[in-house]
Amino acid sequence: MVFKRMLGTFGVGGPSVDTVLAVPSCRPGERLAGEVRIKAADYDVEIQRISLSLVTRVEVEGADHEQAGGMEFHRVDVSGPFTLPREADRVIAFELDVPWETPLTEVYGQHLHGMVMGVRTELAVAKAVDKGDLDQVAVGPAPSQQRVLDAFAELGFAFKSADVEYGRIAGVHQELPFYQEIEFYPPPEHQGRVNEVELTFVASPHGLAVVLEADKRGGLFTSGGDAFGRFQVSHAEALQLDWAAEISGWLHAVADRHGAAFHPGGHGSYEDHHGHGGRGGPGWGTVAAAGAAGVAAGVVGGMVAGEIAEEVFEEVFEDDEGDED
């Protein structure tokens, strides 16, 4: 999907830009390819640079309330200075690296409720800068991440929502200043003892950190609180690991409150906390595993419809523009 907008900063008859992605989808660690198509002005224009950036919606937790808006987290210049003669359009091909920590926006081909991601095009002329084009991008899981999600499906977790939180996770190296939380309702056997489970991926070229947080429900003689699990594996190990067994073992330890010494498969650790010390909608429906490959089926509900996604996406665009001076 391409959002076209005339660059009003440059006045009537000024240049306009339209970025077209060859394939508007990718996975973390891959590249997005496409073309920046510049429509010439009615006069010669000295272009200073053309930049592309990745933008997503990020929530920032304040003292009294939570705020959300568009945040740029990766930028690259695809062109330096050049002269654009009057009525002489130009096309610039590009490849944009997608950071490994880029949040996911879809799973099993379905959009995650609450997630937006886009490529923004910025054209600088003299001292004027205008953000002219914002293109929606779908980010699916890397193979190592998909294995973990397949395990959640196999175990009977139900998708709740997803968002991106500004902040850092204790004990995990991050390149970006935020992390994604994918929230699930627990499997039926753990309902009543665990309210929800949050899944966070922090990926790099070398491996994958899988961070789990369970919100435990308190009882008559026990208090609730948060319990955390952390797995650190290479991408190759992630493809071989029995994630269903690892996650199930962790969740049983959380529910039974016997997890203080739980070290799943030698790849992870478990912590039991009271409070939120580990890191600063409608359901997906039960996602059932199908076949030996563990491919999920029956994905229904909890996803943003296309027209609604566009409205949210345009809202992020407006929020991001509002940050300019």
C-alpha positions as a printed Julia matrix, in Angstrom:
325×3 Matrix{Float64}:
   0.0     0.0     0.0
   1.39    3.42   -0.94
   0.36    6.71    0.63
   0.99    9.55   -1.82
   1.22   13.14   -0.7
   2.34   16.3    -2.42
   5.22   18.06   -0.72
   3.39   21.18    0.37
   6.5    22.7     1.91
   7.84   23.39   -1.57
   4.72   25.14   -2.79
   2.5    24.68   -5.82
   4.41   23.18   -8.72
   7.08   21.78   -6.43
   8.49   18.25   -6.5
   6.59   15.25   -5.19
   7.79   11.83   -4.11
   6.3     8.35   -4.3
   8.12    5.34   -2.82
   7.14    1.95   -4.21
   8.25   -1.23   -2.44
   8.95   -4.26   -4.64
   7.47   -6.48   -1.91
   5.83   -4.68    1.06
   6.74   -7.43    3.51
   9.89   -8.76    5.13
  11.35  -10.52    8.15
  13.83   -9.18   10.71
  17.36   -9.19    9.32
  16.22   -9.03    5.7
  16.11   -6.14    3.23
  13.33   -4.12    1.67
  13.87   -3.2    -1.97
  12.07   -0.65   -4.07
  12.19    2.65   -5.92
  11.86    6.28   -4.9
  10.08    8.01   -7.77
  10.5    11.77   -7.82
   8.18   13.87   -9.95
  10.0    16.99  -11.08
   8.9    20.52  -10.26
   8.04   23.31  -12.68
  11.53   24.65  -12.02
  15.05   23.32  -11.39
  15.44   21.98   -7.84
  18.63   21.38   -5.86
  18.0    18.18   -3.9
  20.18   17.85   -0.79
  19.32   14.29    0.14
  16.65   11.61    0.06
  16.27    9.51    3.21
  14.27    6.43    4.09
  13.4     5.45    7.63
  11.42    2.78    9.46
   8.67    4.1    11.71
   6.48    2.28   14.23
   4.04    3.1    17.01
   5.67    3.14   20.45
   4.05    3.49   23.87
   5.84    5.49   26.56
   4.79    4.91   30.14
   4.61    8.11   32.21
   3.96    8.8    35.87
   0.22    9.2    35.43
  -0.63    7.82   32.01
   0.71    6.17   28.89
   1.37    8.03   25.66
   1.84    6.6    22.18
   3.1     7.99   18.9
   5.19    7.3    15.83
   8.91    6.73   16.38
  11.64    6.5    13.77
  14.13    3.76   14.64
  16.22    3.2    11.52
  17.33    5.63    8.8
  19.47    5.57    5.68
  20.22    8.12    2.97
  19.53    6.67   -0.48
  20.8     9.74   -2.32
  23.09   12.67   -1.74
  22.93   16.09   -3.44
  21.89   16.41   -7.08
  20.07   18.79   -9.37
  16.59   17.81  -10.52
  15.92   19.72  -13.76
  12.43   21.05  -14.36
  10.02   18.47  -15.74
  12.71   15.74  -15.57
  11.41   12.97  -13.31
  13.88   10.63  -11.62
  13.79    7.11  -10.18
  16.21    5.93   -7.48
  16.44    2.22   -6.67
  17.23    1.25   -3.06
  17.67   -1.59   -0.6
  16.88   -0.92    3.05
  18.26   -3.2     5.77
  15.65   -4.24    8.34
  17.1    -4.39   11.89
  16.94   -7.74   13.64
  15.01   -6.17   16.54
  12.25   -4.84   14.29
   8.86   -5.63   15.87
   6.59   -8.15   14.18
   3.33   -6.95   12.66
   1.91  -10.23   11.42
   1.89  -13.91   12.36
   0.61  -16.71   10.11
  -0.18  -14.04    7.52
  -2.58  -12.23    9.86
  -2.04   -8.69   11.15
  -1.33   -8.38   14.87
  -3.86   -6.12   16.52
  -2.15   -2.94   17.77
   0.88   -3.05   15.45
   1.81   -0.61   12.67
   5.04   -0.34   10.68
   6.02    1.83    7.75
   8.8     3.14    5.53
   8.88    6.93    5.48
  10.48    8.92    2.66
  12.06   12.28    3.41
  13.11   14.78    0.75
  15.39   17.7     1.67
  15.59   20.77   -0.56
  17.73   23.73    0.59
  16.69   24.22    4.23
  13.24   22.73    3.75
  12.52   19.13    4.71
   9.27   17.35    4.07
   8.14   13.82    4.82
   6.25   13.0     1.72
   5.52    9.29    1.53
   4.69    6.65    4.12
   4.36    3.04    2.99
   2.93    0.3     5.17
   5.16   -2.73    5.7
   4.28   -6.17    7.04
   6.98   -7.77    9.21
   6.69  -11.49    9.75
   8.75  -13.66   12.13
  12.21  -14.98   11.32
  12.38  -18.81   11.19
  13.78  -18.98   14.74
  10.96  -16.77   16.03
   8.39  -18.78   14.11
   9.45  -21.92   15.98
   8.61  -20.25   19.3
   5.27  -19.01   18.01
   4.45  -22.5    16.74
   5.02  -23.8    20.27
   2.61  -21.2    21.69
   0.05  -22.39   19.16
   0.66  -26.05   19.99
   0.27  -25.42   23.73
  -3.08  -23.7    23.29
  -2.2   -20.08   24.06
  -4.69  -17.53   22.7
  -3.49  -14.21   21.28
  -4.63  -11.11   23.19
  -2.79   -8.07   21.78
   0.61   -6.68   20.89
   2.36   -3.37   21.4
   5.8    -1.76   21.46
   7.06   -0.36   24.76
   9.77    2.27   25.14
  12.47    0.97   27.5
  14.97   -1.83   28.01
  14.85   -5.36   29.38
  17.17   -6.18   32.26
  19.95   -8.57   31.34
  19.32   -8.46   27.57
  21.43   -6.51   25.08
  19.29   -4.25   22.88
  20.24   -2.08   19.92
  16.86   -0.33   19.76
  15.34    1.76   22.59
  12.14   -0.29   22.74
  10.86   -3.86   22.8
   7.72   -5.59   21.6
   5.29   -7.4    23.88
   3.03  -10.04   22.35
   0.38  -10.87   24.93
  -1.39  -14.23   25.22
  -4.09  -15.72   27.38
  -2.7   -18.9    29.01
  -3.8   -22.4    28.0
  -7.02  -23.56   29.69
  -5.17  -25.74   32.21
  -3.4   -22.67   33.66
  -6.3   -20.25   33.63
  -7.18  -19.21   37.16
  -3.51  -19.28   38.2
  -1.97  -17.19   35.42
  -3.7   -14.12   33.99
  -1.6   -13.71   30.85
   1.82  -14.38   29.36
   3.86  -11.8    27.45
   6.38  -12.86   24.82
   9.29  -10.65   23.73
  11.88  -11.39   21.06
  15.25   -9.62   21.01
  17.06  -10.9    17.94
  20.52  -10.25   16.54
  22.53  -11.7    13.64
  24.04  -14.17   16.11
  21.07  -15.38   18.11
  17.72  -14.92   19.75
  16.68  -13.9    23.24
  13.19  -15.09   24.18
  11.8   -13.3    27.23
   8.62  -14.51   28.91
   6.62  -12.73   31.57
   3.7   -14.31   33.4
   1.2   -12.3    35.38
   0.31  -14.65   38.23
  -3.07  -14.45   39.88
  -3.04  -14.3    43.67
  -5.07  -16.66   45.81
  -6.55  -16.68   49.3
  -3.2   -17.44   50.98
  -0.81  -16.42   48.19
   0.06  -13.14   46.52
   0.23  -12.55   42.82
   3.11  -10.98   40.93
   5.2   -11.33   37.82
   7.47  -14.22   36.9
  10.1   -13.99   34.18
  11.83  -16.52   32.01
  14.71  -15.85   29.64
  16.11  -18.11   26.93
  19.25  -17.22   24.98
  19.99  -19.4    21.94
  21.57  -19.23   18.52
  19.24  -19.22   15.53
  20.36  -22.76   14.72
  19.6   -23.92   18.28
  16.2   -22.22   18.15
  15.27  -24.29   15.13
  16.15  -27.55   16.96
  14.89  -26.79   20.47
  11.65  -28.36   21.7
  10.05  -25.04   22.54
   6.73  -26.58   23.52
   8.46  -28.61   26.25
  10.58  -25.66   27.4
   7.7   -23.2    27.6
   5.38  -25.76   29.17
   7.96  -26.56   31.85
   8.45  -22.88   32.59
   4.73  -22.22   32.77
   4.12  -25.16   35.13
   6.92  -23.87   37.37
   5.33  -20.43   37.37
   1.86  -21.74   38.13
   3.12  -24.07   40.87
   5.44  -21.4    42.33
   8.35  -23.87   42.39
  10.37  -22.14   39.7
  13.13  -20.41   41.66
  15.69  -22.98   40.53
  14.15  -23.78   37.17
  16.67  -23.69   34.29
  14.93  -24.88   31.13
  17.1   -27.12   28.99
  20.26  -25.29   29.95
  19.23  -22.45   27.63
  17.27  -20.23   30.01
  16.62  -18.97   33.49
  13.61  -18.28   35.64
  12.92  -15.45   38.06
   9.96  -14.92   40.37
   9.13  -11.3    41.22
   6.4    -9.36   42.92
   6.09   -6.27   40.79
   7.29   -5.31   37.33
  11.04   -5.56   37.82
  11.99   -7.34   34.61
  11.38   -4.58   32.1
  10.53   -1.03   31.98
  -8.82   -6.74   22.8
 -10.47   -9.43   21.49
  -8.72  -12.76   21.43
  -6.93  -14.39   18.54
  -8.97  -17.48   19.21
  -7.25  -20.7    20.13
  -4.44  -21.28   17.67
  -4.19  -25.01   16.99
  -1.11  -26.78   15.7
  -1.56  -28.69   12.45
   0.75  -31.36   11.12
   4.31  -32.3    11.97
   5.57  -28.84   11.07
   3.38  -27.29   13.78
   1.83  -24.8    11.38
  -0.97  -22.88   13.09
  -4.5   -22.95   11.76
  -7.78  -21.46   12.83
  -6.4   -17.95   13.26
  -9.46  -15.77   13.73
 -10.38  -12.53   15.44
  -8.12  -10.04   17.21
  -6.65   -8.73   13.96
  -6.94   -5.27   12.49
  -9.03   -5.13    9.32
  -7.36   -3.5     6.34
  -9.29   -0.23    6.46
  -8.84    0.07   10.23
  -5.11   -0.62    9.89
  -4.89    2.23    7.39
  -6.57    4.62    9.82
  -4.14    3.67   12.59
  -1.24    3.97   10.18
  -2.24    7.48    9.1
  -2.63    8.43   12.77
   0.99    7.41   13.38
   2.01    9.52   10.4
   0.24   12.54   11.88
   1.7    11.95   15.36
   5.17   11.69   13.89
   4.73   14.95   11.97
   3.58   16.68   15.12
   7.01   16.12   16.65
   8.62   18.46   14.12
   9.47   22.04   14.96
